[in-house]
Every structure is written in structure tokens, then in C-alpha cells.
Amino acid sequence: MEKTKKIKLFIGLFYLTIVGLFVYYLFSKFSLQQLTSYEFIKDNVEYFSKIKKTNLFLLSLSFLLFTILWVFPFLGFGSPVALLGGFILGKWIGTSIVVLGLSIGATFLYIFGNFYLKDFVRKKFLNKFQNLEQKFKKSEFLYLLIYRAAGGIPWQLSCILPTLFNVKVVNFFFATFIGIIPQIFLVVSIGSGLETVINQNLKPPGIMDIISSPNIYLPLGIFLILIVITIFLRKFFYKK
């Protein structure tokens, strides 16, 4: 337990240090007014568009590395990086890179949790999720896939909870990769739609202009439907 506390303290301090350095660097280069201005956003859209045309491979590789680090060790959530991926890389390439990056990062986090946090996780969560143990024993990959698709658990915790069931690393990776595709594709599509809307407007678009764009309301509507479906899926999956 003492070892676990030290690891948690180290992760927390490391995370805060990295975030602090990033924020310091960001505000040393740009003012808050610049960062929140429409001109700044539009200029960066054009900047990344030029990079996509001249060096798509390097941009994709850089964003893949960023996505992996976003999950581990930075412990970031999936939705913000998915929106950014769609905004920078577009719908199809963005989905591929984000799904791969999140899957690799989640697998690293699972491996870390399996080595260092397993006893802590069992003590805190085994009673709550013990009903899943038999399901995972029946068909590890299938239930991992459903577990990933159903969601409903904070991303970081969802990567560590499978340590309760000693799932294979390869099953964890591929179940994560396949299971998160639908929701990531829809979030990336929204990010890509925002990039399209900004490119089409010289002045800041209103909220109704954004929502009324097919590039936004179609993936957003499907995403809401997916949320409803996953709610019913969770009730089936987590029932005792």
C-alpha cells in the first residue's frame, strides 16, 4: 500500500509538472486574448492545412505520439484529443490516428496498472465489479469488446479495471482498438466539421451556424443516438 501511495504521488506530481510547464510555455508565447481570438484559430487552421498538404506523414506521426502520451503518462480523456484530431487531420485520417494512439496509450496504462496498481484496484473495485469476473472468464475478448463499446466509466479507470480479471495484453489492445472506433469516429467527425465551418467563414460563426451545418449536426445526432444505445448496453453488461 505504501508503494502504491508513492507511485500515485509520483504520477500526480509528474502530471502537474508537465501541465504547468506546458501552460507556462503557452502563455509565454501567446496572450489569453490571442488564444481566444477567432483570427488565431483561423490562422492555425490554415497553418495545419498547409502542413497536411506538404508533410501529412510527419503531422500524422507527431499527432500519434501526442495521442499516446496524452493517455499515458498524461492521463488525458479521449474526447478532447478526438476533437483535435478531426480538426487537424480530418475525418478519416484523424479517426485512424486517434484510435491507434488511444489504443496504444491505453495498453501502456493497463500494463502499468497491472504491475503497480493491481492490489489497490482489487481492494477498491473488486466487490463492485465482481459480477464481471465470470463473464470475462467465459469469453475474454468478447466481453472486453463489449466493455470498451459500452463505456460509462472514466477513461483512465476503464484502462486499469481489467487488471481485476488478468486479461491478456493483446486482447486488451485489439478490444480497445475495435471497441472505441464508433464513438471516436463520431467525435472526430465533429472536430472535422468545425474545421470546415471555420474555413467557410471569415467572421466568427454563431452557434446556430455551427449546429445547422451538416458536418456538425449529422455526427452529433448519431453520437447522441449512440449514447442512448450504450446506456442500454451498460444495463445489460453490468447487471448482476
C-alpha positions in Angstrom: 0.0 0.0 0.0 2.9 2.4 0.8 4.4 1.6 -2.6 1.1 2.4 -4.3 0.8 5.7 -2.5 4.3 6.7 -3.6 3.5 5.8 -7.2 0.3 7.8 -7.1 2.1 10.7 -5.7 4.8 10.5 -8.3 2.2 10.3 -11.1 0.3 13.3 -9.7 3.5 15.4 -9.3 4.7 14.4 -12.8 1.4 15.2 -14.4 1.1 18.6 -12.6 4.7 19.5 -13.6 4.2 18.7 -17.3 0.9 20.5 -17.4 2.4 23.5 -15.6 5.4 23.7 -18.0 3.0 23.5 -21.0 0.8 26.2 -19.7 3.8 28.4 -18.9 5.3 27.9 -22.3 1.9 28.6 -24.0 1.3 31.9 -22.2 4.9 32.9 -22.6 4.3 32.8 -26.4 0.7 34.0 -26.6 -1.7 36.1 -24.6 -5.1 34.9 -23.5 -6.7 37.4 -25.9 -4.7 35.9 -28.8 -5.6 32.3 -27.8 -9.3 33.1 -27.7 -9.5 35.2 -30.8 -11.1 33.9 -34.0 -8.2 35.1 -36.1 -5.8 33.0 -34.0 -8.0 29.9 -34.5 -8.4 30.5 -38.3 -4.7 31.2 -38.8 -3.9 27.8 -37.1 -6.5 26.0 -39.3 -4.7 27.4 -42.4 -1.3 26.5 -40.9 -2.2 22.9 -40.3 -3.9 22.7 -43.7 -0.6 23.7 -45.3 1.3 21.1 -43.3 -1.2 18.4 -44.3 -0.6 19.2 -48.0 3.2 19.3 -47.7 4.0 16.7 -45.0 1.0 14.7 -44.0 3.1 11.7 -42.7 5.1 13.8 -40.3 2.0 15.5 -39.0 0.2 12.2 -38.5 3.2 10.6 -36.8 3.5 13.6 -34.5 -0.2 13.5 -33.6 0.0 9.8 -33.0 2.9 10.3 -30.5 0.9 13.1 -28.9 -2.2 10.9 -28.5 -0.2 8.1 -26.9 1.4 10.5 -24.4 -2.0 12.1 -23.8 -3.2 8.8 -22.4 -0.1 7.7 -20.8 1.6 9.2 -18.8 -0.6 12.4 -19.0 -3.9 10.5 -18.2 -6.0 12.6 -20.6 -9.5 11.8 -21.8 -10.4 10.5 -25.3 -12.9 13.2 -26.4 -10.7 16.3 -26.5 -7.9 14.6 -28.4 -10.5 13.1 -30.8 -12.0 16.6 -31.5 -8.5 17.9 -32.1 -7.6 15.0 -34.3 -10.6 15.7 -36.5 -9.9 19.4 -36.5 -6.2 18.9 -37.6 -6.2 15.7 -39.6 -9.7 15.4 -41.0 -12.3 12.7 -40.6 -10.7 9.5 -41.9 -7.0 10.0 -41.1 -7.9 11.6 -37.8 -10.0 8.6 -36.8 -7.2 6.2 -37.7 -4.6 8.1 -35.8 -6.6 8.8 -32.7 -8.0 5.2 -32.4 -4.5 3.8 -32.8 -2.9 6.3 -30.4 -5.6 5.9 -27.7 -5.3 2.1 -28.0 -1.5 2.1 -27.6 -1.7 4.6 -24.7 -4.5 2.7 -23.0 -2.5 -0.6 -23.3 0.6 1.1 -21.8 -1.7 2.3 -18.9 -3.1 -1.2 -18.5 0.4 -2.7 -18.3 1.5 -0.1 -15.8 -1.7 -0.7 -13.7 -1.2 -4.5 -13.9 2.4 -4.1 -12.4 1.9 -1.4 -9.9 -1.7 -0.8 -9.1 -3.3 -4.2 -9.1 -3.6 -4.7 -5.4 -5.0 -1.2 -5.0 -7.6 -1.7 -7.8 -8.7 -5.1 -6.3 -9.2 -3.5 -2.9 -11.2 -0.6 -4.2 -13.2 -2.1 -7.0 -13.4 -5.9 -6.9 -16.7 -6.0 -4.9 -18.3 -3.6 -7.3 -17.3 -5.4 -10.5 -17.0 -9.0 -9.2 -20.0 -10.0 -11.3 -18.0 -9.4 -14.4 -15.3 -11.9 -13.5 -17.3 -14.9 -14.7 -18.2 -13.1 -17.9 -14.5 -12.4 -18.7 -13.6 -16.0 -17.9 -16.2 -17.2 -20.5 -15.0 -15.1 -23.4 -12.3 -12.6 -22.5 -12.0 -10.9 -25.9 -15.8 -10.7 -26.5 -16.6 -9.1 -23.1 -13.6 -6.8 -23.3 -15.0 -5.6 -26.6 -18.5 -5.0 -25.1 -16.8 -3.4 -22.1 -15.0 -0.9 -24.4 -18.0 -0.2 -26.6 -20.4 0.3 -23.6 -18.2 2.8 -21.9 -19.8 4.6 -18.9 -16.5 4.6 -16.9 -13.9 7.4 -16.8 -11.3 6.6 -19.5 -8.3 6.3 -17.2 -10.2 3.9 -14.8 -11.6 1.9 -17.7 -8.0 1.2 -18.7 -7.0 -0.1 -15.3 -10.1 -2.0 -14.2 -9.3 -5.1 -16.4 -6.4 -5.8 -14.2 -9.0 -7.3 -11.9 -9.6 -10.1 -14.5 -6.0 -10.7 -15.7 -6.8 -10.1 -19.3 -4.2 -10.7 -22.0 -2.4 -7.6 -23.2 -3.1 -8.5 -26.9 -6.8 -8.9 -26.2 -6.9 -5.6 -24.3 -5.3 -3.8 -27.2 -7.5 -5.2 -30.0 -10.7 -5.0 -28.0 -9.9 -1.4 -27.2 -9.0 -0.6 -30.8 -12.2 -2.1 -32.2 -14.5 -1.1 -29.4 -13.8 2.6 -29.4 -14.0 3.1 -33.2 -17.7 4.1 -33.4 -17.6 6.9 -30.7 -14.2 8.1 -31.7 -15.2 8.4 -35.4 -18.2 10.5 -34.5 -16.3 12.8 -32.2 -13.5 13.2 -34.8 -16.2 13.9 -37.4 -17.5 16.8 -35.2 -13.9 18.1 -35.0 -13.5 17.9 -38.7 -16.9 19.6 -39.2 -15.7 22.5 -37.0 -12.6 22.9 -39.2 -14.8 23.0 -42.3 -17.1 25.6 -40.8 -14.2 27.8 -39.8 -12.7 27.6 -43.3 -16.0 28.7 -44.8 -16.4 31.7 -42.5 -14.2 34.8 -42.5 -16.0 36.1 -39.3 -16.8 34.0 -36.2 -19.9 31.8 -36.9 -22.8 31.9 -34.5 -23.8 28.8 -32.6 -26.8 28.2 -34.9 -24.5 28.5 -37.9 -22.3 25.8 -36.4 -25.1 23.5 -35.4 -27.0 23.9 -38.7 -24.0 22.6 -40.6 -24.5 19.0 -41.9 -20.8 18.4 -40.9 -21.8 19.0 -37.3 -25.4 18.0 -36.8 -25.2 14.7 -38.5 -22.4 13.2 -36.5 -23.7 14.9 -33.4 -27.1 13.4 -33.8 -25.7 9.9 -34.4 -23.4 10.4 -31.4 -26.5 11.1 -29.2 -28.2 8.0 -30.5 -25.0 6.0 -29.8 -25.1 7.3 -26.2 -28.7 6.0 -25.8 -27.7 2.6 -27.2 -24.6 2.4 -24.9 -26.8 3.2 -21.9 -29.0 0.1 -22.6 -25.8 -1.9 -23.4 -24.3 -0.9 -20.0 -27.5 -2.1 -18.2 -27.2 -5.5 -19.8 -23.4 -5.7 -19.4 -23.2 -4.6 -15.7 -26.3 -6.3 -14.4 -25.6 -8.9 -11.7 
